[in-house]
Amino acid sequence: MDITILCSSENHPVNSHLVEWKNRNSHHHNIELLREKAEMSGGDLLFLISCTEILKLEDRQKYKKSLVIHASNLPRGRGWNPHIWQIIEGKTTLCVTMLEAEDKVDSGAIWHQMNVDIPKHFLFDEINNALFEVELSLMDFALKNFKSIVPREQPTDVQPTYYAKRSPSDSRVNPEQSIRSQFDLIRVCDPERFPAFFELYGKKYVVKLEVFPDE
């Protein structure tokens, strides 16, 4: 098959995982990893992974199927950064959904869902690794079931909910509150791109978590 993966940022932590998946499957498929929709050449299958561009119908029609991977139990949790918001809410198991891309955000028919456990002690890299492993498994599922899949529509008896796009200010920590009460917030913050921080005595301080090495 001719497969395109569209991931907007080369600096996104998912990229090394996508390269590994591409290399693993390139013996049987023609796979390209792109950054902008203008580069898309068309084909059988389009994966939109951490893609920030809006793809219209005319863009998706270049492919037989266009798929999105979204870390929530749709239709709940549509929108931006769902796994981060859910971990901050205290969830330790996330549902990861592979669905068809549509004009209305995260509204497409569902191909497959998998759960991923996020223990309370997992830090940013560990959270990502667990999540990305499931994403790659869903991509494998799409390859194996491309010709036979019968997608199911999202349930209409469940009220959709939506998450807002996170901004750097959402990484702000309150120095007057305990570390325990803000631990989930701190551990989901990207330590390189959007680090946790707090302001005190007229200065801004970066907060980074590392597991203390075993003695």
C-alpha positions in Angstrom: 0.0 0.0 0.0 0.9 3.6 -0.4 0.9 5.2 3.0 1.4 8.7 4.3 2.0 9.8 7.9 1.4 13.5 8.5 2.9 14.7 11.7 3.3 18.5 11.9 6.3 19.0 14.1 9.6 17.3 13.8 10.2 18.2 17.4 7.2 16.3 18.7 8.3 13.3 20.9 6.2 10.9 18.8 8.5 11.3 15.8 11.2 8.7 16.7 8.4 6.2 17.2 6.9 7.0 13.8 10.3 6.6 12.1 10.7 3.2 13.8 7.2 2.1 12.6 8.0 3.4 9.1 11.3 1.5 8.9 9.6 -1.7 10.3 6.9 -1.7 7.6 8.7 -0.2 4.6 9.6 -3.7 3.4 6.0 -4.3 2.5 4.6 -0.8 2.0 5.6 2.5 0.4 5.5 4.9 3.4 6.3 8.6 3.6 6.5 10.7 6.7 5.5 14.4 6.0 5.2 17.7 7.9 2.7 19.6 5.7 -0.4 18.6 3.8 0.9 20.5 0.7 3.5 17.6 0.4 0.9 14.9 0.3 1.0 12.8 -2.9 -2.1 10.6 -2.3 -2.4 6.9 -1.9 -4.2 4.2 0.1 -4.0 5.3 3.7 -3.3 8.6 5.5 -2.4 8.6 9.2 -2.9 12.0 10.9 -0.6 11.8 14.0 -0.2 14.9 16.1 -1.2 16.9 13.0 -2.1 20.6 13.7 -3.3 21.4 10.1 -7.0 21.2 9.2 -7.5 18.8 6.3 -10.6 19.5 4.2 -12.5 16.8 2.2 -10.5 17.6 -0.9 -7.3 16.8 1.0 -8.6 13.5 2.4 -10.0 12.4 -1.0 -6.4 11.9 -2.2 -6.5 8.7 0.0 -8.9 5.8 0.2 -8.9 6.2 4.0 -7.8 9.0 6.3 -7.3 8.0 10.0 -6.8 9.9 13.2 -5.6 8.5 16.5 -7.1 10.3 19.5 -6.5 9.4 23.2 -10.1 9.5 24.6 -13.2 7.3 24.6 -15.1 9.2 22.0 -17.4 11.0 21.8 -16.2 12.1 25.2 -12.9 14.1 25.1 -13.0 15.5 21.7 -10.6 18.4 20.9 -7.0 19.0 22.0 -4.5 17.2 24.2 -7.0 14.7 25.6 -4.5 12.4 27.4 -2.9 15.4 29.2 -6.2 16.8 30.4 -7.4 13.3 31.6 -4.2 12.6 33.5 -4.5 16.0 35.2 -8.1 14.9 36.1 -6.6 11.8 37.8 -7.3 9.1 35.3 -4.9 6.1 35.3 -6.4 4.3 32.3 -6.9 5.9 28.9 -8.9 4.8 25.9 -7.1 5.4 22.7 -9.3 5.6 19.6 -8.5 5.2 15.9 -11.2 6.9 13.8 -11.9 8.3 10.4 -11.0 11.9 9.8 -14.1 14.2 9.1 -14.7 17.9 8.8 -16.2 18.0 12.3 -13.5 17.5 14.8 -13.1 13.9 16.2 -16.6 12.9 14.9 -15.7 10.1 12.5 -16.5 6.4 12.6 -14.4 4.3 14.9 -12.0 1.6 13.6 -10.6 0.3 16.8 -10.0 1.2 20.5 -7.3 0.1 22.9 -6.7 0.9 26.6 -3.4 2.0 28.0 -2.5 2.1 31.7 -0.7 5.2 33.0 0.5 4.5 36.6 0.6 7.5 39.0 4.4 7.4 39.1 4.9 7.6 35.3 6.7 10.8 34.2 6.5 12.6 30.9 8.7 10.2 28.8 7.1 7.1 30.4 3.6 8.4 29.7 4.6 9.1 26.1 6.2 5.7 25.5 3.2 3.9 26.8 0.8 6.0 24.7 2.9 5.8 21.6 3.2 2.0 21.8 -0.6 1.8 21.7 -0.7 4.3 18.8 1.7 2.1 16.8 -0.4 -1.0 17.6 -3.5 0.8 16.2 -1.6 1.7 13.1 -0.6 -2.0 12.7 -4.3 -2.9 13.1 -5.2 -0.5 10.3 -2.7 -2.2 8.0 -4.0 -5.7 8.8 -7.7 -4.8 8.6 -7.6 -2.1 5.8 -9.7 -4.2 3.3 -12.1 -5.9 5.8 -12.8 -3.3 8.5 -16.4 -2.2 9.1 -16.2 1.0 11.1 -18.8 1.8 13.7 -20.4 5.1 14.2 -19.9 7.0 17.5 -22.7 6.4 19.9 -25.5 9.0 19.6 -26.8 8.5 23.2 -23.5 9.9 24.7 -23.2 13.7 25.0 -19.9 14.8 23.4 -17.4 16.7 25.5 -14.5 18.9 24.4 -11.1 19.8 25.6 -9.4 23.1 24.9 -6.0 23.5 23.3 -3.3 23.8 25.9 -1.0 26.8 26.0 2.3 27.4 27.8 0.3 29.1 30.6 -1.4 25.8 31.4 2.0 24.6 32.7 1.9 27.1 35.6 2.3 25.6 39.1 1.0 27.4 42.2 3.8 27.7 44.7 1.3 28.1 47.5 -0.1 24.5 46.9 1.6 21.2 47.7 3.6 19.2 45.2 1.3 16.2 45.8 -1.8 18.1 44.8 -0.1 19.3 41.6 2.0 16.2 40.8 -0.2 15.1 37.8 0.1 18.6 36.3 3.9 18.7 36.7 4.5 15.2 35.3 2.5 15.8 32.0 4.4 19.0 31.1 6.9 18.6 28.3 10.2 19.5 30.1 11.7 20.8 26.9 8.9 22.5 25.0 6.3 23.5 27.7 8.0 23.0 31.1 6.1 23.4 34.4 7.0 26.7 36.0 6.0 28.9 38.9 6.6 32.6 39.7 7.9 33.8 43.0 9.7 36.9 44.3 9.6 38.5 40.8 11.3 35.5 39.1 10.0 32.6 37.0 11.3 29.2 37.9 11.3 26.0 35.8 10.2 22.8 37.5 11.5 19.5 36.1 10.9 16.0 37.5 13.4 13.2 37.5 13.3 9.9 39.4 16.1 9.8 42.0 18.6 7.1 41.0 18.6 4.0 43.1 21.3 4.0 45.8 
